[in-house]
Amino acid sequence: KLQKSVSLTTAGHSSPNVRDPKVLVINTGGTIGMTEHENVLSPEPNVFVKTLRKLSILHDEQYAQQKGLAEDMLVLPQSKQKKRIEYTVLEYSPLLDSCNMDKDDWARIGKDIEENYDRYDGFVVLHGTDTMAYTTSALSFMCENLGKPVIFTGSQVPIFERRNDGRENLLGALLIAGEYVIPDVCLYFHHKLYRGNRVTKVDSGSFDAFNSPNLPPLAIAEVDIKINWDAVVRANPTAKFTVNTQWNSNVGLLRLFPGITADTVKKFLQKMDGIVLETYGSGNAPDNRPDLLDAIRKATKRGLIMINCTQCLRGTVTATYATGQALHEAGVIAGCDMTAEAALSKLSYVLAKQDLSTEEKKKMLMRNLRGEMTADPADSRFVQVIAKNLTISRKKGVLTSMVPTDGLAEAERLTLGLVKVWGVTAPVTRVTMSVTGQPDVDLQFTYNAEAQELQFDATSQSHTIEKPFTITWNEA
């Protein structure tokens, strides 16, 4: 399905507040707050906040006293935007090394965000770097209808050390969480803000420890903080934020390697509900191994769902080669350019939906739910062609396509999904879609006057873009 947003306005800073923005910092543990004991780093409780109070770049004690802030409240020095971000630290007990975290800890983080959601403008989560990409991916799916920034960060060197990366990482995360409306689960590290379900840890010995192979950073903090607004998702202001902790843990990662035996694959797949299959290149597996392909085919026929992800750091899964087509024919779903961390989290999230059939779950897995994947390159090419040929008239309330009158070839056909149009200043009373050669239909829509946002869904009508179409909305 094509999810296409058509923007008539440019996003920017959050609206000025009469009060200082408030951020909740959830300290789960990790290197950033560790201290050395007998030449080994380990978490130490109840010392992190005390250290922050002594660091002038992270706390303005004089201002805190003048304003009479609560004892548990810290405040940053005034920023260029003339804002002071107030923040509170919620410290877990015990503090955790990220290697020891699992889905129950992810659920706890999510529920803490949900319980404090209305009290804060943004959230920063301190977390160990080793499994941070798994947690950010998981939280991106758990958090439904997120309308505020949730930014994970940590460090490679403890904040207590003279030379460390923790102070800058925490400061950057706080500034972005408090000053910008980026409604996404993100990861901030080494001056870059990434979408959380697009990252992977690539270096254990560098401050530049994370990479987002297939999506540019959402923001870069240099002399100024530059936001890539084109990549930032839009929040749905009418939907209530919730955290879904229903999770299917009976999933796993299977990495192919030359010489892997069919028996190994059979035993691994035997009792699993879902598998992320890490394949070669652009999603390839040996097509001269009928025993291997048969094991995969039998598993998918009994209901096991498999997602094909490349072992490469960059790139996407395609069916360009016969070896890739063989997996598709065996019932394996293409994971496009998802990271293994994101694919595993998405699989756990979707498989837990008991009200969906196996086929419905497969369709959901192939959709972009949280910005975790880019559409198939072939689809993307036609999306770009169509997007460049959309004509929008705000005065007349019309969106028309410049699809050729003779239509698109079958391989080019796309389904229009959720469409958002910003800058609609008058209330909307009706949205109608007209496709050449088809009867007009009314589309379900919502209009948010405060955000001047019109949102309508053409998915329910299953309109296939193969002929020219027009979407009209009537403004009161």
Disulfide bonds with the S-S distance in Angstrom:
none
